Amino acid sequence: MGVDWDAPIRAYCERANGAFWAEPFGAVSNAAFLVAAAVSGWRAMTARDGVCLAFAGLIAVIGIGSFLFHTIAVQWAMLADVIPIALFVVAYFALALHRLLGLRPAASIPLTLAFALADVALTPALESATGWPLARMTNGSLDYLPAFVALLGVAAVLAGRRTGPDRKTARHLALVALLFLMSLAFRTLDRAACAVIPIGTHWLWHVLNAVVLGALVLIALRRETAPVPP
């Protein structure tokens, strides 16, 4: 049996029916991604940094895809939501390895591939090992755990270096990781908060996550390619 791409999805607290504007907060809050894309894109153009400009464009695509999912709310719209996010996560990990940590392709490519595999396989592996429906229990937020760990990992490596720019970048990444954790909390608590907050909390995930993505692009912009470690 093929996939029904027009099958409706009710994934979040705010949606009570299949109407286009059934999730007004979930839909409109995606404007935060467009603002983050505009700010980081303008900075990237000013710095003539084509790589960061591409990431800013991807933030805009994330906002558009998420808007489609929170209005049309069918299977194909879900893919328009999750695929750009996955691309950003994996691509930024590769950028961080090169631009922030200074790793050569011989090291960064296999590490990026391993990270991408972990990003895809973590939730199914944990569910298989524990027998718990972790994806449903966390509203799918567990899928973002590798990204959070990667942020902390890169920050820890930079903090261990003695140069001022490295340590400054480490502090910035740690703050972004904290903000990302807060956004994940709002994403996870959406259904649980339904009885108290009828609009849910998923829209706060959009707003905070837009700040996270924009901040990551600005962090990469402020860094020249890092020196290769000895």
N, C-alpha and C positions, 0 to 999 in steps of 0.2 A: 504493500500500500504506500503510495506517495505521500509527501508532506502536503498538508493543506495550508498553503501560504496565507490564506485569508481567514484562518481560524482565529477567533477573538482570544485575547489574553487579558485577564484581570489579575495583575501582579501586585498592585499597590492599593493601599487603604483608601485613597481619595476616589478611586474609580468605582462608581455604584452601578453603571450601565455602560452600554456600548457607544454612547454619543461621542462625537468628536471632541467637545469641550467638557467631557466628564472629569478631566483632571486639569482644571485651570491653573492651579499652583504648580503642578508637575510640568505642565506645558510651558507656561510663561517664564518660569524660573530658568529655563534653558537660555534665556537672553543673557544670563551671566557668562555663558561660554562665548557668546559673540563679543561681549565686552572684553573678556580676557584675550580673545583672539585679536581684537582691534588694538589693544594696548601693547601686547607682546609683538604683534606684527609690525606696528609702527616703530617700535624700538629696534626690531630686527632690520627693517628697511633703513633706518637711520644709521645703524652699524654696518650695513651692507653684508649682513650675515644670511646667506641664502638657506642654510640648514635650519636655523632658528625660524626663519620666515615660513619654511615648510611646516614646521611644528605648529606655528601659530595658525596656519591654514587648517591643519588637522584638528585643532581645537574647535574651529568654526564648524567643521564637518561633524564633530562629536555633538555639538549643540543642535545642529539640524537633524541628525539622526535620532537624538534623544527626543526632540520635539515631535518627530513623526511617530515614535513609539508611544509617547504619552498623549497622542491625539487619535491616531488611527488604531493603535493597540492590536495589531495582528502579527502573525509569525514573521512575515518579511520585514515589517517595521522593527521588530525586535533585533533582527540581524543588522539593520541600518544603525541601530543603537550600539550594539556590543562590539561589532567588528572594528569601527574606528577607534574605540577605547583600547581594544587589545593591540592594535597597531601602534598607538601612541606609547603604551606601556613598554612593549618590546623594543621599539625603535629608540625610545629615550634611554632605556637601559644600555643599549649599544653606544649611544652618544655619551652617556656618563662614563662608561669604561674608557672611551677614547679621550674625550675632552676634559673630563674631571680627573680621571686616574692616570691617563697617559699610557694605557695599554696598547701594545701592537696588535694588529689583526690576528696574528697567530694565537693570541690569548683571548682577545675580545670576542672573536667569532664563535669558538666553542662555548664560551661562557654565556653568550647571548642565546645560543641554541638550547643550552641546558636550562636557562631561565625560562625560555618560551615553553619548553616541555613541562617544567614545573608549574607554570601558570595555567596550563591546560589540564594537567593530570592530577593536581593536588587534591581537589575536592573529591573526584571519583575514588582516588586511592584512599583517602581518609574515610569515606563512607563505606568502602569495601572492608577496610580494616576494623572499623568500629561497629558497623551495622546501624549507624545512626543516620537519619536523613539530614545531614549537615547543611546541604544547600537550602532546603526548606526552612530549617531552624534559623539560619542566618540571613534569610532573604537573598541568598546568592552572594553575600558580602565576603564569604570565605574565599571566593575566587580572587579577591584582591589582596589576600595575605602575602603572596610572593612579592607584589609591588611594594608593600609596606616594609617587608624585611629587606628588600633590595635598597630602598632609601636609607634605612638605618645602617646597612652594611657599607654602602659607599661613604656615608657620613663618618662611620667609625674608622674606615681606612684613612680618610683625609684628616680626621682629628689626630691620628697617630703620627702624622708627619709634622715636621717642625716649622714649616714655613707659615708666615702670617696669612697669605691668601688661601692656603689649603684649610687652615683652621677656621677662617671666616666662612668659607664655603661649607664646611662641615656644620657649623652652627646654623647656617641658613637651611641646609637640607634637614637638619634635625627639627627645626621649627615647622618646615613643610610637612615632615612625617607626622608631627603632632597634630597639625591641622587635618591631614589626611585621615588620621585615626578618628578624629572628631566627626568628620564627614561620614566615615564608615559606620560610626555608632548611630547616626541619624538614619542611614540607609537600613541598618539592621533592625532598628526599633520601630520602623514604619507601621507594621501590622499590629504590634503589641500596643502601640500608642493610639490605635484607632478609636477605642472606646472613650478616650479622654480628649483626643485631638482629631476631630472628624476629617481634617484635610491631611492627616498623617504628617510624617517628617521627611519623606523622600525628597521633597523639593529643597530642603536644606542641604541634602547631599549634593544636589546640582550646584547650588550657590557656592558652597565651600570647596567642592571639587574643581569648579572653574577657577577659583583662586589658586588652588594647588597647581593646576596645569599651567596657568599663566606664570606663576612664580618659578616653576621649573624651567620654563623657557628663558626667563630673565636671569636665572642663575647661570644657565649655559651661556647666555650672551655676555655675562660679565667675566667669563673665563676664556683666556686664550687656551689653545691646545696645551694640555699639561705636559711637563717634561716626562720623558720615559724613565721609569724607575730603574736604578742600576741593577 
